[in-house]
């Protein structure tokens, strides 16, 4: 019973944050990659990061097909 009450209190306290996450998503990655593609000259977009290689690689792999619009991405 106590666990159920604590779970409901937790969900109530974080409900607004969870609703915002579900509504807006996380990080606007697609818009950022689309901006990089639009601002890059030519058909090759070169992207680097600050050392989080696996995270960035997976993010690019997921979003680049829709956001790059036919441009090639080199990481």
PQR file with spaces between the fields and no chain letter, atoms N, CA, C, O and H, PARSE charges and radii, in Angstrom:
ATOM       1  N    UNK     1       0.824   -1.193    0.000 -0.4000 1.5000
ATOM       2  CA   UNK     1       0.000    0.000    0.000 -0.0000 2.0000
ATOM       3  C    UNK     1       0.872    1.263    0.000  0.5500 1.7000
ATOM       4  O    UNK     1       0.614    2.217   -0.733 -0.5500 1.4000
ATOM       5  N    UNK     2       1.903    1.238    0.838 -0.4000 1.5000
ATOM       6  CA   UNK     2       2.792    2.402    0.911 -0.0000 2.0000
ATOM       7  C    UNK     2       3.526    2.612   -0.401  0.5500 1.7000
ATOM       8  O    UNK     2       3.707    3.746   -0.844 -0.5500 1.4000
ATOM       9  H    UNK     2       2.112    0.462    1.434  0.4000 1.0000
ATOM      10  N    UNK     3       3.949    1.516   -1.022 -0.4000 1.5000
ATOM      11  CA   UNK     3       4.644    1.633   -2.320 -0.0000 2.0000
ATOM      12  C    UNK     3       3.732    2.249   -3.374  0.5500 1.7000
ATOM      13  O    UNK     3       4.170    3.073   -4.176 -0.5500 1.4000
ATOM      14  H    UNK     3       3.801    0.595   -0.662  0.4000 1.0000
ATOM      15  N    UNK     4       2.484    1.855   -3.372 -0.4000 1.5000
ATOM      16  CA   UNK     4       1.531    2.419   -4.324 -0.0000 2.0000
ATOM      17  C    UNK     4       1.326    3.908   -4.120  0.5500 1.7000
ATOM      18  O    UNK     4       1.255    4.670   -5.084 -0.5500 1.4000
ATOM      19  H    UNK     4       2.128    1.185   -2.720  0.4000 1.0000
ATOM      20  N    UNK     5       1.231    4.322   -2.871 -0.4000 1.5000
ATOM      21  CA   UNK     5       1.067    5.750   -2.562 -0.0000 2.0000
ATOM      22  C    UNK     5       2.304    6.528   -2.981  0.5500 1.7000
ATOM      23  O    UNK     5       2.190    7.616   -3.545 -0.5500 1.4000
ATOM      24  H    UNK     5       1.289    3.704   -2.087  0.4000 1.0000
ATOM      25  N    UNK     6       3.490    5.977   -2.709 -0.4000 1.5000
ATOM      26  CA   UNK     6       4.729    6.645   -3.114 -0.0000 2.0000
ATOM      27  C    UNK     6       4.844    6.741   -4.634  0.5500 1.7000
ATOM      28  O    UNK     6       5.310    7.753   -5.159 -0.5500 1.4000
ATOM      29  H    UNK     6       3.582    5.093   -2.251  0.4000 1.0000
ATOM      30  N    UNK     7       4.426    5.702   -5.335 -0.4000 1.5000
ATOM      31  CA   UNK     7       4.460    5.724   -6.797 -0.0000 2.0000
ATOM      32  C    UNK     7       3.516    6.785   -7.343  0.5500 1.7000
ATOM      33  O    UNK     7       3.886    7.525   -8.255 -0.5500 1.4000
ATOM      34  H    UNK     7       4.048    4.881   -4.908  0.4000 1.0000
ATOM      35  N    UNK     8       2.320    6.874   -6.809 -0.4000 1.5000
ATOM      36  CA   UNK     8       1.371    7.897   -7.242 -0.0000 2.0000
ATOM      37  C    UNK     8       1.886    9.302   -6.932  0.5500 1.7000
ATOM      38  O    UNK     8       1.712   10.212   -7.742 -0.5500 1.4000
ATOM      39  H    UNK     8       2.019    6.273   -6.068  0.4000 1.0000
ATOM      40  N    UNK     9       2.510    9.490   -5.787 -0.4000 1.5000
ATOM      41  CA   UNK     9       3.086   10.793   -5.443 -0.0000 2.0000
ATOM      42  C    UNK     9       4.211   11.153   -6.403  0.5500 1.7000
ATOM      43  O    UNK     9       4.323   12.303   -6.828 -0.5500 1.4000
ATOM      44  H    UNK     9       2.651    8.750   -5.128  0.4000 1.0000
ATOM      45  N    UNK    10       5.040   10.179   -6.746 -0.4000 1.5000
ATOM      46  CA   UNK    10       6.136   10.410   -7.689 -0.0000 2.0000
ATOM      47  C    UNK    10       5.591   10.807   -9.063  0.5500 1.7000
ATOM      48  O    UNK    10       6.069   11.767   -9.667 -0.5500 1.4000
ATOM      49  H    UNK    10       4.949    9.245   -6.401  0.4000 1.0000
ATOM      50  N    UNK    11       4.606   10.079   -9.549 -0.4000 1.5000
ATOM      51  CA   UNK    11       4.017   10.382  -10.856 -0.0000 2.0000
ATOM      52  C    UNK    11       3.329   11.742  -10.859  0.5500 1.7000
ATOM      53  O    UNK    11       3.393   12.469  -11.851 -0.5500 1.4000
ATOM      54  H    UNK    11       4.218    9.299   -9.058  0.4000 1.0000
ATOM      55  N    UNK    12       2.677   12.085   -9.767 -0.4000 1.5000
ATOM      56  CA   UNK    12       2.018   13.387   -9.685 -0.0000 2.0000
ATOM      57  C    UNK    12       3.046   14.515   -9.684  0.5500 1.7000
ATOM      58  O    UNK    12       2.842   15.541  -10.333 -0.5500 1.4000
ATOM      59  H    UNK    12       2.625   11.495   -8.962  0.4000 1.0000
ATOM      60  N    UNK    13       4.134   14.333   -8.966 -0.4000 1.5000
ATOM      61  CA   UNK    13       5.164   15.376   -8.890 -0.0000 2.0000
ATOM      62  C    UNK    13       5.886   15.567  -10.214  0.5500 1.7000
ATOM      63  O    UNK    13       6.312   16.678  -10.527 -0.5500 1.4000
ATOM      64  H    UNK    13       4.299   13.499   -8.438  0.4000 1.0000
ATOM      65  N    UNK    14       6.031   14.502  -11.000 -0.4000 1.5000
ATOM      66  CA   UNK    14       6.761   14.592  -12.265 -0.0000 2.0000
ATOM      67  C    UNK    14       5.852   14.608  -13.482  0.5500 1.7000
ATOM      68  O    UNK    14       6.336   14.559  -14.613 -0.5500 1.4000
ATOM      69  H    UNK    14       5.685   13.599  -10.745  0.4000 1.0000
ATOM      70  N    UNK    15       4.564   14.674  -13.273 -0.4000 1.5000
ATOM      71  CA   UNK    15       3.618   14.616  -14.385 -0.0000 2.0000
ATOM      72  C    UNK    15       3.813   15.710  -15.412  0.5500 1.7000
ATOM      73  O    UNK    15       3.765   15.440  -16.612 -0.5500 1.4000
ATOM      74  H    UNK    15       4.171   14.713  -12.355  0.4000 1.0000
ATOM      75  N    UNK    16       4.031   16.940  -14.971 -0.4000 1.5000
ATOM      76  CA   UNK    16       4.218   18.054  -15.914 -0.0000 2.0000
ATOM      77  C    UNK    16       5.484   17.868  -16.735  0.5500 1.7000
ATOM      78  O    UNK    16       5.485   18.121  -17.940 -0.5500 1.4000
ATOM      79  H    UNK    16       4.069   17.160  -13.996  0.4000 1.0000
ATOM      80  N    UNK    17       6.551   17.434  -16.100 -0.4000 1.5000
ATOM      81  CA   UNK    17       7.803   17.211  -16.818 -0.0000 2.0000
ATOM      82  C    UNK    17       7.662   16.077  -17.833  0.5500 1.7000
ATOM      83  O    UNK    17       8.186   16.163  -18.944 -0.5500 1.4000
ATOM      84  H    UNK    17       6.550   17.228  -15.122  0.4000 1.0000
ATOM      85  N    UNK    18       6.959   15.024  -17.450 -0.4000 1.5000
ATOM      86  CA   UNK    18       6.751   13.912  -18.362 -0.0000 2.0000
ATOM      87  C    UNK    18       5.866   14.323  -19.532  0.5500 1.7000
ATOM      88  O    UNK    18       6.105   13.901  -20.664 -0.5500 1.4000
ATOM      89  H    UNK    18       6.534   14.954  -16.548  0.4000 1.0000
ATOM      90  N    UNK    19       4.851   15.138  -19.276 -0.4000 1.5000
ATOM      91  CA   UNK    19       3.980   15.608  -20.356 -0.0000 2.0000
ATOM      92  C    UNK    19       4.767   16.462  -21.345  0.5500 1.7000
ATOM      93  O    UNK    19       4.577   16.342  -22.556 -0.5500 1.4000
ATOM      94  H    UNK    19       4.657   15.480  -18.356  0.4000 1.0000
ATOM      95  N    UNK    20       5.647   17.321  -20.839 -0.4000 1.5000
ATOM      96  CA   UNK    20       6.480   18.135  -21.720 -0.0000 2.0000
ATOM      97  C    UNK    20       7.416   17.260  -22.546  0.5500 1.7000
ATOM      98  O    UNK    20       7.603   17.514  -23.736 -0.5500 1.4000
ATOM      99  H    UNK    20       5.801   17.418  -19.856  0.4000 1.0000
ATOM     100  N    UNK    21       8.001   16.243  -21.940 -0.4000 1.5000
ATOM     101  CA   UNK    21       8.876   15.328  -22.667 -0.0000 2.0000
ATOM     102  C    UNK    21       8.116   14.621  -23.778  0.5500 1.7000
ATOM     103  O    UNK    21       8.620   14.520  -24.897 -0.5500 1.4000
ATOM     104  H    UNK    21       7.849   16.037  -20.974  0.4000 1.0000
ATOM     105  N    UNK    22       6.927   14.135  -23.496 -0.4000 1.5000
ATOM     106  CA   UNK    22       6.139   13.436  -24.511 -0.0000 2.0000
ATOM     107  C    UNK    22       5.686   14.387  -25.616  0.5500 1.7000
ATOM     108  O    UNK    22       5.569   13.979  -26.772 -0.5500 1.4000
ATOM     109  H    UNK    22       6.518   14.218  -22.587  0.4000 1.0000
ATOM     110  N    UNK    23       5.435   15.631  -25.278 -0.4000 1.5000
ATOM     111  CA   UNK    23       4.967   16.603  -26.268 -0.0000 2.0000
ATOM     112  C    UNK    23       6.088   17.098  -27.173  0.5500 1.7000
ATOM     113  O    UNK    23       5.925   17.139  -28.393 -0.5500 1.4000
ATOM     114  H    UNK    23       5.530   15.962  -24.339  0.4000 1.0000
ATOM     115  N    UNK    24       7.216   17.472  -26.594 -0.4000 1.5000
ATOM     116  CA   UNK    24       8.288   18.114  -27.359 -0.0000 2.0000
ATOM     117  C    UNK    24       9.428   17.181  -27.740  0.5500 1.7000
ATOM     118  O    UNK    24      10.206   17.499  -28.640 -0.5500 1.4000
ATOM     119  H    UNK    24       7.348   17.439  -25.603  0.4000 1.0000
ATOM     120  N    UNK    25       9.539   16.064  -27.089 -0.4000 1.5000
ATOM     121  CA   UNK    25      10.650   15.169  -27.364 -0.0000 2.0000
ATOM     122  C    UNK    25      11.885   15.600  -26.603  0.5500 1.7000
ATOM     123  O    UNK    25      11.815   16.392  -25.663 -0.5500 1.4000
ATOM     124  H    UNK    25       8.907   15.806  -26.359  0.4000 1.0000
ATOM     125  N    UNK    26      13.015   15.064  -27.026 -0.4000 1.5000
ATOM     126  CA   UNK    26      14.255   15.293  -26.304 -0.0000 2.0000
ATOM     127  C    UNK    26      15.305   15.884  -27.211  0.5500 1.7000
ATOM     128  O    UNK    26      15.761   15.206  -28.132 -0.5500 1.4000
ATOM     129  H    UNK    26      13.072   14.421  -27.789  0.4000 1.0000
ATOM     130  N    UNK    27      15.703   17.103  -26.992 -0.4000 1.5000
ATOM     131  CA   UNK    27      16.865   17.672  -27.629 -0.0000 2.0000
ATOM     132  C    UNK    27      16.695   18.292  -29.002  0.5500 1.7000
ATOM     133  O    UNK    27      17.602   18.988  -29.459 -0.5500 1.4000
ATOM     134  H    UNK    27      15.332   17.654  -26.244  0.4000 1.0000
ATOM     135  N    UNK    28      15.592   18.078  -29.676 -0.4000 1.5000
ATOM     136  CA   UNK    28      15.372   18.628  -31.014 -0.0000 2.0000
ATOM     137  C    UNK    28      16.512   18.267  -31.971  0.5500 1.7000
ATOM     138  O    UNK    28      16.986   19.114  -32.727 -0.5500 1.4000
ATOM     139  H    UNK    28      14.855   17.512  -29.305  0.4000 1.0000
ATOM     140  N    UNK    29      16.944   17.012  -31.930 -0.4000 1.5000
ATOM     141  CA   UNK    29      18.070   16.556  -32.744 -0.0000 2.0000
ATOM     142  C    UNK    29      17.788   16.680  -34.229  0.5500 1.7000
ATOM     143  O    UNK    29      18.668   17.070  -34.997 -0.5500 1.4000
ATOM     144  H    UNK    29      16.559   16.324  -31.316  0.4000 1.0000
ATOM     145  N    UNK    30      16.584   16.356  -34.641 -0.4000 1.5000
ATOM     146  CA   UNK    30      16.247   16.420  -36.057 -0.0000 2.0000
ATOM     147  C    UNK    30      16.388   17.842  -36.586  0.5500 1.7000
ATOM     148  O    UNK    30      16.916   18.042  -37.680 -0.5500 1.4000
ATOM     149  H    UNK    30      15.869   16.039  -34.018  0.4000 1.0000
ATOM     150  N    UNK    31      15.926   18.825  -35.832 -0.4000 1.5000
ATOM     151  CA   UNK    31      16.050   20.224  -36.251 -0.0000 2.0000
ATOM     152  C    UNK    31      17.512   20.658  -36.297  0.5500 1.7000
ATOM     153  O    UNK    31      17.906   21.407  -37.191 -0.5500 1.4000
ATOM     154  H    UNK    31      15.497   18.663  -34.943  0.4000 1.0000
ATOM     155  N    UNK    32      18.316   20.194  -35.346 -0.4000 1.5000
ATOM     156  CA   UNK    32      19.733   20.561  -35.335 -0.0000 2.0000
ATOM     157  C    UNK    32      20.471   19.960  -36.524  0.5500 1.7000
ATOM     158  O    UNK    32      21.295   20.634  -37.142 -0.5500 1.4000
ATOM     159  H    UNK    32      17.995   19.586  -34.620  0.4000 1.0000
ATOM     160  N    UNK    33      20.188   18.704  -36.854 -0.4000 1.5000
ATOM     161  CA   UNK    33      20.844   18.064  -37.997 -0.0000 2.0000
ATOM     162  C    UNK    33      20.366   18.690  -39.297  0.5500 1.7000
ATOM     163  O    UNK    33      21.157   18.863  -40.224 -0.5500 1.4000
ATOM     164  H    UNK    33      19.518   18.156  -36.352  0.4000 1.0000
ATOM     165  N    UNK    34      19.092   19.032  -39.380 -0.4000 1.5000
ATOM     166  CA   UNK    34      18.570   19.717  -40.566 -0.0000 2.0000
ATOM     167  C    UNK    34      19.255   21.072  -40.751  0.5500 1.7000
ATOM     168  O    UNK    34      19.567   21.459  -41.877 -0.5500 1.4000
ATOM     169  H    UNK    34      18.450   18.891  -38.626  0.4000 1.0000
ATOM     170  N    UNK    35      19.491   21.794  -39.651 -0.4000 1.5000
ATOM     171  CA   UNK    35      20.194   23.078  -39.717 -0.0000 2.0000
ATOM     172  C    UNK    35      21.614   22.890  -40.239  0.5500 1.7000
ATOM     173  O    UNK    35      22.070   23.664  -41.080 -0.5500 1.4000
ATOM     174  H    UNK    35      19.237   21.480  -38.736  0.4000 1.0000
ATOM     175  N    UNK    36      22.314   21.873  -39.751 -0.4000 1.5000
ATOM     176  CA   UNK    36      23.667   21.606  -40.236 -0.0000 2.0000
ATOM     177  C    UNK    36      23.663   21.317  -41.732  0.5500 1.7000
ATOM     178  O    UNK    36      24.537   21.791  -42.458 -0.5500 1.4000
ATOM     179  H    UNK    36      21.943   21.244  -39.067  0.4000 1.0000
ATOM     180  N    UNK    37      22.691   20.546  -42.194 -0.4000 1.5000
ATOM     181  CA   UNK    37      22.609   20.214  -43.619 -0.0000 2.0000
ATOM     182  C    UNK    37      22.300   21.449  -44.456  0.5500 1.7000
ATOM     183  O    UNK    37      22.857   21.617  -45.540 -0.5500 1.4000
ATOM     184  H    UNK    37      21.981   20.161  -41.604  0.4000 1.0000
ATOM     185  N    UNK    38      21.420   22.312  -43.965 -0.4000 1.5000
ATOM     186  CA   UNK    38      21.062   23.512  -44.721 -0.0000 2.0000
ATOM     187  C    UNK    38      22.206   24.507  -44.792  0.5500 1.7000
ATOM     188  O    UNK    38      22.374   25.178  -45.810 -0.5500 1.4000
ATOM     189  H    UNK    38      20.967   22.176  -43.084  0.4000 1.0000
ATOM     190  N    UNK    39      22.992   24.617  -43.738 -0.4000 1.5000
ATOM     191  CA   UNK    39      24.070   25.603  -43.675 -0.0000 2.0000
ATOM     192  C    UNK    39      25.375   25.111  -44.283  0.5500 1.7000
ATOM     193  O    UNK    39      26.304   25.902  -44.445 -0.5500 1.4000
ATOM     194  H    UNK    39      22.856   24.072  -42.910  0.4000 1.0000
ATOM     195  N    UNK    40      25.472   23.841  -44.623 -0.4000 1.5000
ATOM     196  CA   UNK    40      26.698   23.294  -45.210 -0.0000 2.0000
ATOM     197  C    UNK    40      26.668   23.465  -46.715  0.5500 1.7000
ATOM     198  O    UNK    40      25.653   23.211  -47.363 -0.5500 1.4000
ATOM     199  H    UNK    40      24.717   23.198  -44.491  0.4000 1.0000
ATOM     200  N    UNK    41      27.792   23.899  -47.263 -0.4000 1.5000
ATOM     201  CA   UNK    41      27.911   24.022  -48.715 -0.0000 2.0000
ATOM     202  C    UNK    41      28.206   22.654  -49.312  0.5500 1.7000
ATOM     203  O    UNK    41      28.878   21.829  -48.693 -0.5500 1.4000
ATOM     204  H    UNK    41      28.616   24.106  -46.736  0.4000 1.0000
ATOM     205  N    UNK    42      27.710   22.422  -50.496 -0.4000 1.5000
ATOM     206  CA   UNK    42      27.962   21.155  -51.165 -0.0000 2.0000
ATOM     207  C    UNK    42      27.054   20.046  -50.677  0.5500 1.7000
ATOM     208  O    UNK    42      26.056   20.286  -49.996 -0.5500 1.4000
ATOM     209  H    UNK    42      27.164   23.092  -50.999  0.4000 1.0000
ATOM     210  N    UNK    43      27.423   18.821  -51.041 -0.4000 1.5000
ATOM     211  CA   UNK    43      26.582   17.680  -50.698 -0.0000 2.0000
ATOM     212  C    UNK    43      27.154   16.834  -49.557  0.5500 1.7000
ATOM     213  O    UNK    43      26.587   15.798  -49.212 -0.5500 1.4000
ATOM     214  H    UNK    43      28.234   18.627  -51.593  0.4000 1.0000
ATOM     215  N    UNK    44      28.276   17.271  -48.969 -0.4000 1.5000
ATOM     216  CA   UNK    44      28.877   16.544  -47.857 -0.0000 2.0000
ATOM     217  C    UNK    44      28.815   17.396  -46.596  0.5500 1.7000
ATOM     218  O    UNK    44      29.251   18.547  -46.594 -0.5500 1.4000
ATOM     219  H    UNK    44      28.737   18.113  -49.249  0.4000 1.0000
ATOM     220  N    UNK    45      28.275   16.829  -45.533 -0.4000 1.5000
ATOM     221  CA   UNK    45      28.191   17.512  -44.244 -0.0000 2.0000
ATOM     222  C    UNK    45      29.159   16.806  -43.299  0.5500 1.7000
ATOM     223  O    UNK    45      29.024   15.609  -43.045 -0.5500 1.4000
ATOM     224  H    UNK    45      27.920   15.894  -45.535  0.4000 1.0000
ATOM     225  N    UNK    46      30.139   17.552  -42.779 -0.4000 1.5000
ATOM     226  CA   UNK    46      31.113   16.990  -41.848 -0.0000 2.0000
ATOM     227  C    UNK    46      30.738   17.404  -40.432  0.5500 1.7000
ATOM     228  O    UNK    46      30.543   18.586  -40.148 -0.5500 1.4000
ATOM     229  H    UNK    46      30.249   18.524  -42.986  0.4000 1.0000
ATOM     230  N    UNK    47      30.640   16.412  -39.547 -0.4000 1.5000
ATOM     231  CA   UNK    47      30.222   16.657  -38.167 -0.0000 2.0000
ATOM     232  C    UNK    47      31.257   16.056  -37.224  0.5500 1.7000
ATOM     233  O    UNK    47      31.733   14.942  -37.445 -0.5500 1.4000
ATOM     234  H    UNK    47      30.798   15.452  -39.778  0.4000 1.0000
ATOM     235  N    UNK    48      31.602   16.788  -36.178 -0.4000 1.5000
ATOM     236  CA   UNK    48      32.498   16.298  -35.132 -0.0000 2.0000
ATOM     237  C    UNK    48      31.831   16.488  -33.786  0.5500 1.7000
ATOM     238  O    UNK    48      30.822   17.186  -33.677 -0.5500 1.4000
ATOM     239  H    UNK    48      31.215   17.693  -35.998  0.4000 1.0000
ATOM     240  N    UNK    49      32.389   15.874  -32.767 -0.4000 1.5000
ATOM     241  CA   UNK    49      31.809   16.025  -31.435 -0.0000 2.0000
ATOM     242  C    UNK    49      32.913   16.134  -30.397  0.5500 1.7000
ATOM     243  O    UNK    49      34.096   16.155  -30.737 -0.5500 1.4000
ATOM     244  H    UNK    49      33.208   15.308  -32.855  0.4000 1.0000
ATOM     245  N    UNK    50      32.521   16.205  -29.132 -0.4000 1.5000
ATOM     246  CA   UNK    50      33.462   16.440  -28.045 -0.0000 2.0000
ATOM     247  C    UNK    50      33.876   15.169  -27.314  0.5500 1.7000
ATOM     248  O    UNK    50      34.251   15.231  -26.144 -0.5500 1.4000
ATOM     249  H    UNK    50      31.560   16.188  -28.857  0.4000 1.0000
ATOM     250  N    UNK    51      33.816   14.053  -27.961 -0.4000 1.5000
ATOM     251  CA   UNK    51      34.287   12.832  -27.338 -0.0000 2.0000
ATOM     252  C    UNK    51      33.211   11.813  -27.014  0.5500 1.7000
ATOM     253  O    UNK    51      33.530   10.718  -26.551 -0.5500 1.4000
ATOM     254  H    UNK    51      33.511   14.003  -28.912  0.4000 1.0000
ATOM     255  N    UNK    52      31.965   12.133  -27.239 -0.4000 1.5000
ATOM     256  CA   UNK    52      30.874   11.183  -27.010 -0.0000 2.0000
ATOM     257  C    UNK    52      30.558   10.493  -28.333  0.5500 1.7000
ATOM     258  O    UNK    52      29.462   10.636  -28.875 -0.5500 1.4000
ATOM     259  H    UNK    52      31.706   13.023  -27.615  0.4000 1.0000
ATOM     260  N    UNK    53      31.525    9.750  -28.839 -0.4000 1.5000
ATOM     261  CA   UNK    53      31.434    9.210  -30.184 -0.0000 2.0000
ATOM     262  C    UNK    53      30.275    8.249  -30.383  0.5500 1.7000
ATOM     263  O    UNK    53      29.552    8.360  -31.373 -0.5500 1.4000
ATOM     264  H    UNK    53      32.415    9.634  -28.398  0.4000 1.0000
ATOM     265  N    UNK    54      30.085    7.331  -29.487 -0.4000 1.5000
ATOM     266  CA   UNK    54      29.011    6.352  -29.659 -0.0000 2.0000
ATOM     267  C    UNK    54      27.647    7.030  -29.610  0.5500 1.7000
ATOM     268  O    UNK    54      26.784    6.732  -30.436 -0.5500 1.4000
ATOM     269  H    UNK    54      30.672    7.241  -28.683  0.4000 1.0000
ATOM     270  N    UNK    55      27.439    7.930  -28.663 -0.4000 1.5000
ATOM     271  CA   UNK    55      26.157    8.635  -28.568 -0.0000 2.0000
ATOM     272  C    UNK    55      25.867    9.422  -29.844  0.5500 1.7000
ATOM     273  O    UNK    55      24.762    9.367  -30.382 -0.5500 1.4000
ATOM     274  H    UNK    55      28.140    8.172  -27.993  0.4000 1.0000
ATOM     275  N    UNK    56      26.863   10.147  -30.313 -0.4000 1.5000
ATOM     276  CA   UNK    56      26.669   10.973  -31.507 -0.0000 2.0000
ATOM     277  C    UNK    56      26.459   10.113  -32.742  0.5500 1.7000
ATOM     278  O    UNK    56      25.621   10.434  -33.584 -0.5500 1.4000
ATOM     279  H    UNK    56      27.761   10.192  -29.875  0.4000 1.0000
ATOM     280  N    UNK    57      27.202    9.033  -32.858 -0.4000 1.5000
ATOM     281  CA   UNK    57      27.048    8.137  -33.999 -0.0000 2.0000
ATOM     282  C    UNK    57      25.641    7.560  -34.054  0.5500 1.7000
ATOM     283  O    UNK    57      25.021    7.527  -35.118 -0.5500 1.4000
ATOM     284  H    UNK    57      27.883    8.772  -32.174  0.4000 1.0000
ATOM     285  N    UNK    58      25.134    7.107  -32.910 -0.4000 1.5000
ATOM     286  CA   UNK    58      23.790    6.525  -32.878 -0.0000 2.0000
ATOM     287  C    UNK    58      22.719    7.577  -33.158  0.5500 1.7000
ATOM     288  O    UNK    58      21.733    7.294  -33.840 -0.5500 1.4000
ATOM     289  H    UNK    58      25.637    7.134  -32.046  0.4000 1.0000
ATOM     290  N    UNK    59      22.908    8.783  -32.638 -0.4000 1.5000
ATOM     291  CA   UNK    59      21.952    9.856  -32.889 -0.0000 2.0000
ATOM     292  C    UNK    59      21.918   10.208  -34.371  0.5500 1.7000
ATOM     293  O    UNK    59      20.844   10.355  -34.955 -0.5500 1.4000
ATOM     294  H    UNK    59      23.708    9.013  -32.085  0.4000 1.0000
ATOM     295  N    UNK    60      23.091   10.341  -34.975 -0.4000 1.5000
ATOM     296  CA   UNK    60      23.149   10.643  -36.408 -0.0000 2.0000
ATOM     297  C    UNK    60      22.555    9.515  -37.237  0.5500 1.7000
ATOM     298  O    UNK    60      21.841    9.773  -38.206 -0.5500 1.4000
ATOM     299  H    UNK    60      23.963   10.222  -34.500  0.4000 1.0000
ATOM     300  N    UNK    61      22.836    8.282  -36.876 -0.4000 1.5000
ATOM     301  CA   UNK    61      22.295    7.151  -37.621 -0.0000 2.0000
ATOM     302  C    UNK    61      20.774    7.155  -37.608  0.5500 1.7000
ATOM     303  O    UNK    61      20.145    6.779  -38.597 -0.5500 1.4000
ATOM     304  H    UNK    61      23.416    8.073  -36.089  0.4000 1.0000
ATOM     305  N    UNK    62      20.182    7.573  -36.504 -0.4000 1.5000
ATOM     306  CA   UNK    62      18.729    7.574  -36.386 -0.0000 2.0000
ATOM     307  C    UNK    62      18.090    8.741  -37.143  0.5500 1.7000
ATOM     308  O    UNK    62      17.071    8.552  -37.808 -0.5500 1.4000
ATOM     309  H    UNK    62      20.693    7.878  -35.701  0.4000 1.0000
ATOM     310  N    UNK    63      18.669    9.942  -37.055 -0.4000 1.5000
ATOM     311  CA   UNK    63      18.025   11.138  -37.588 -0.0000 2.0000
ATOM     312  C    UNK    63      18.490   11.564  -38.970  0.5500 1.7000
ATOM     313  O    UNK    63      17.778   12.321  -39.630 -0.5500 1.4000
ATOM     314  H    UNK    63      19.497   10.095  -36.516  0.4000 1.0000
ATOM     315  N    UNK    64      19.636   11.122  -39.436 -0.4000 1.5000
ATOM     316  CA   UNK    64      20.188   11.715  -40.653 -0.0000 2.0000
ATOM     317  C    UNK    64      19.397   11.402  -41.912  0.5500 1.7000
ATOM     318  O    UNK    64      19.366   12.233  -42.820 -0.5500 1.4000
ATOM     319  H    UNK    64      20.214   10.507  -38.900  0.4000 1.0000
ATOM     320  N    UNK    65      18.762   10.254  -42.010 -0.4000 1.5000
ATOM     321  CA   UNK    65      18.044    9.921  -43.237 -0.0000 2.0000
ATOM     322  C    UNK    65      16.912   10.901  -43.513  0.5500 1.7000
ATOM     323  O    UNK    65      16.682   11.260  -44.668 -0.5500 1.4000
ATOM     324  H    UNK    65      18.787    9.578  -41.272  0.4000 1.0000
ATOM     325  N    UNK    66      16.210   11.336  -42.492 -0.4000 1.5000
ATOM     326  CA   UNK    66      15.104   12.264  -42.688 -0.0000 2.0000
ATOM     327  C    UNK    66      15.566   13.716  -42.712  0.5500 1.7000
ATOM     328  O    UNK    66      14.955   14.545  -43.386 -0.5500 1.4000
ATOM     329  H    UNK    66      16.397   11.045  -41.554  0.4000 1.0000
ATOM     330  N    UNK    67      16.635   14.034  -41.988 -0.4000 1.5000
ATOM     331  CA   UNK    67      17.032   15.432  -41.832 -0.0000 2.0000
ATOM     332  C    UNK    67      18.062   15.905  -42.856  0.5500 1.7000
ATOM     333  O    UNK    67      18.163   17.107  -43.101 -0.5500 1.4000
ATOM     334  H    UNK    67      17.132   13.361  -41.440  0.4000 1.0000
ATOM     335  N    UNK    68      18.822   15.007  -43.456 -0.4000 1.5000
ATOM     336  CA   UNK    68      19.895   15.415  -44.361 -0.0000 2.0000
ATOM     337  C    UNK    68      19.426   15.682  -45.782  0.5500 1.7000
ATOM     338  O    UNK    68      20.108   16.380  -46.532 -0.5500 1.4000
ATOM     339  H    UNK    68      18.740   14.030  -43.258  0.4000 1.0000
ATOM     340  N    UNK    69      18.292   15.148  -46.163 -0.4000 1.5000
ATOM     341  CA   UNK    69      17.697   15.394  -47.487 -0.0000 2.0000
ATOM     342  C    UNK    69      18.671   15.132  -48.628  0.5500 1.7000
ATOM     343  O    UNK    69      18.898   16.003  -49.468 -0.5500 1.4000
ATOM     344  H    UNK    69      17.738   14.580  -45.554  0.4000 1.0000
ATOM     345  N    UNK    70      19.241   13.948  -48.658 -0.4000 1.5000
ATOM     346  CA   UNK    70      20.091   13.546  -49.776 -0.0000 2.0000
ATOM     347  C    UNK    70      21.551   13.923  -49.644  0.5500 1.7000
ATOM     348  O    UNK    70      22.343   13.584  -50.524 -0.5500 1.4000
ATOM     349  H    UNK    70      19.056   13.240  -47.976  0.4000 1.0000
ATOM     350  N    UNK    71      21.934   14.599  -48.599 -0.4000 1.5000
ATOM     351  CA   UNK    71      23.333   14.934  -48.401 -0.0000 2.0000
ATOM     352  C    UNK    71      24.043   13.801  -47.679  0.5500 1.7000
ATOM     353  O    UNK    71      23.428   13.033  -46.940 -0.5500 1.4000
ATOM     354  H    UNK    71      21.290   14.874  -47.885  0.4000 1.0000
ATOM     355  N    UNK    72      25.342   13.713  -47.906 -0.4000 1.5000
ATOM     356  CA   UNK    72      26.142   12.691  -47.251 -0.0000 2.0000
ATOM     357  C    UNK    72      26.700   13.245  -45.952  0.5500 1.7000
ATOM     358  O    UNK    72      27.119   14.400  -45.890 -0.5500 1.4000
ATOM     359  H    UNK    72      25.841   14.337  -48.507  0.4000 1.0000
ATOM     360  N    UNK    73      26.704   12.422  -44.921 -0.4000 1.5000
ATOM     361  CA   UNK    73      27.189   12.838  -43.613 -0.0000 2.0000
ATOM     362  C    UNK    73      28.477   12.103  -43.290  0.5500 1.7000
ATOM     363  O    UNK    73      28.530   10.875  -43.357 -0.5500 1.4000
ATOM     364  H    UNK    73      26.363   11.483  -44.971  0.4000 1.0000
ATOM     365  N    UNK    74      29.516   12.852  -42.941 -0.4000 1.5000
ATOM     366  CA   UNK    74      30.782   12.274  -42.498 -0.0000 2.0000
ATOM     367  C    UNK    74      30.992   12.681  -41.057  0.5500 1.7000
ATOM     368  O    UNK    74      30.999   13.867  -40.728 -0.5500 1.4000
ATOM     369  H    UNK    74      29.472   13.849  -42.886  0.4000 1.0000
ATOM     370  N    UNK    75      31.164   11.691  -40.203 -0.4000 1.5000
ATOM     371  CA   UNK    75      31.384   11.965  -38.793 -0.0000 2.0000
ATOM     372  C    UNK    75      32.833   11.700  -38.459  0.5500 1.7000
ATOM     373  O    UNK    75      33.242   11.868  -37.310 -0.5500 1.4000
ATOM     374  H    UNK    75      31.159   10.728  -40.471  0.4000 1.0000
